[in-house]
Amino acid sequence: MKYEEISKYSDKKFKRVVGVNRTTFKRMLEILEEEYEQRHLRGRSTKLSLEDMLLVAMEYWYEKRTYEQIAASYKLAASNVCRSIKWIEEVLVRDGAFQVPGSGENTEPIVRKIPESGRRRARETAVF
């Protein structure tokens, strides 16, 4: 699944396939492009475009695919997939526009109350 194919989808289908709407994807891409221009001034170019690298990360986050599965789909090494996803996570979190669930200063689980039902007392459960 390459970005060239997915970009032709309707907005509704794009969100179902990728996991985020098109404007969010484009915002993520803008952040990555800025960082990529600063970081990669020289050296070997990547095998994938930034769009496809972001799609790789979205497949990992949204579809819960393994590095090996994604690597086989894109004909890459699993270590390259891992490195790309980690770089994308770092750049997006550092920018401040996005955050990875569970990251940040407050790492304690969110606690919520379950309402009483019949004779049972309300109990606390952790939401992760």
C-alpha positions as CSV (number, residue, x, y, z in Angstrom):
1,M,0.0,0.0,0.0
2,K,1.7,3.1,-1.2
3,Y,0.8,6.7,-0.6
4,E,0.2,7.3,-4.4
5,E,-2.6,4.8,-4.3
6,I,-4.1,5.9,-1.0
7,S,-4.1,9.6,-1.9
8,K,-6.7,8.9,-4.6
9,Y,-9.2,7.6,-2.0
10,S,-12.1,9.7,-0.8
11,D,-11.7,11.4,2.6
12,K,-13.9,8.8,4.4
13,K,-12.1,5.8,2.9
14,F,-8.7,7.5,3.6
15,K,-9.5,7.8,7.3
16,R,-10.7,4.2,7.5
17,V,-7.5,2.9,5.8
18,V,-4.9,5.1,7.3
19,G,-6.4,5.7,10.8
20,V,-6.4,9.6,10.7
21,N,-8.1,12.1,8.5
22,R,-6.3,13.6,5.5
23,T,-5.6,17.0,7.2
24,T,-4.0,15.3,10.2
25,F,-1.9,13.2,7.9
26,K,-0.8,16.3,6.0
27,R,0.1,18.1,9.2
28,M,2.2,15.2,10.4
29,L,3.9,15.2,7.0
30,E,4.7,18.9,7.2
31,I,6.4,18.4,10.5
32,L,8.4,15.5,9.2
33,E,9.4,17.4,6.1
34,E,10.8,20.3,8.1
35,E,12.8,17.9,10.3
36,Y,14.0,15.9,7.3
37,E,15.3,18.9,5.5
38,Q,17.3,20.0,8.5
39,R,18.6,16.5,9.3
40,H,19.4,15.0,5.9
41,L,21.5,17.6,4.2
42,R,23.8,15.0,2.7
43,G,24.2,11.3,2.5
44,R,22.3,8.5,1.1
45,S,18.6,9.0,0.4
46,T,15.9,6.8,1.9
47,K,14.3,4.0,-0.1
48,L,10.8,5.3,0.9
49,S,9.3,8.7,0.5
50,L,8.3,10.6,3.6
51,E,4.7,9.8,2.8
52,D,5.4,6.1,2.7
53,M,7.5,6.3,5.8
54,L,4.5,7.9,7.6
55,L,2.2,5.2,6.2
56,V,4.6,2.6,7.6
57,A,4.3,4.2,11.1
58,M,0.5,4.5,10.8
59,E,0.3,0.8,9.9
60,Y,2.3,0.0,13.0
61,W,0.2,2.2,15.3
62,Y,-3.2,1.7,13.8
63,E,-3.2,-1.8,12.5
64,K,-0.8,-3.2,15.2
65,R,1.3,-4.9,12.6
66,T,4.8,-6.2,13.5
67,Y,8.0,-4.8,12.1
68,E,8.5,-8.0,10.2
69,Q,5.1,-7.9,8.6
70,I,5.6,-4.3,7.5
71,A,9.1,-5.0,6.3
72,A,7.9,-7.8,4.1
73,S,5.1,-5.5,2.6
74,Y,7.6,-2.7,1.7
75,K,10.6,-5.0,0.9
76,L,12.7,-3.5,3.7
77,A,14.7,-4.8,6.6
78,A,12.8,-4.9,9.9
79,S,15.5,-2.8,11.5
80,N,14.9,0.0,9.0
81,V,11.2,-0.1,9.7
82,C,11.9,0.1,13.4
83,R,14.3,3.0,13.0
84,S,11.9,4.9,10.8
85,I,9.0,4.5,13.2
86,K,11.1,5.6,16.2
87,W,12.3,8.7,14.3
88,I,8.8,9.6,13.3
89,E,7.6,9.2,16.9
90,E,10.4,11.4,18.2
91,V,9.9,14.1,15.7
92,L,6.1,14.3,16.2
93,V,6.3,14.3,20.0
94,R,9.2,16.8,20.0
95,D,7.1,19.2,17.9
96,G,4.4,19.2,20.5
97,A,1.4,18.9,18.1
98,F,1.1,15.2,18.8
99,Q,1.8,12.9,21.7
100,V,2.1,9.2,22.2
101,P,-0.4,7.7,24.6
102,G,1.2,7.1,28.0
103,S,4.0,9.6,27.4
104,G,4.5,12.8,29.3
105,E,5.0,13.8,32.9
106,N,2.0,12.1,34.4
107,T,2.5,8.4,33.7
108,E,0.0,7.2,36.3
109,P,-3.1,5.4,34.9
110,I,-6.3,7.4,34.7
111,V,-8.7,6.2,37.3
112,R,-12.5,6.3,36.8
113,K,-15.5,5.3,38.9
114,I,-17.8,2.6,37.7
115,P,-21.4,3.5,38.7
116,E,-23.2,1.4,41.3
117,S,-25.5,-1.2,40.0
118,G,-28.0,-2.9,42.3
119,R,-26.3,-3.9,45.6
120,R,-22.7,-3.7,44.2
121,R,-20.6,-0.9,45.4
122,A,-18.7,1.4,43.0
123,R,-15.2,0.2,42.4
124,E,-12.2,1.9,40.9
125,T,-10.6,0.5,37.7
126,A,-7.5,1.7,35.9
127,V,-7.9,2.7,32.3
128,F,-4.8,2.3,30.2
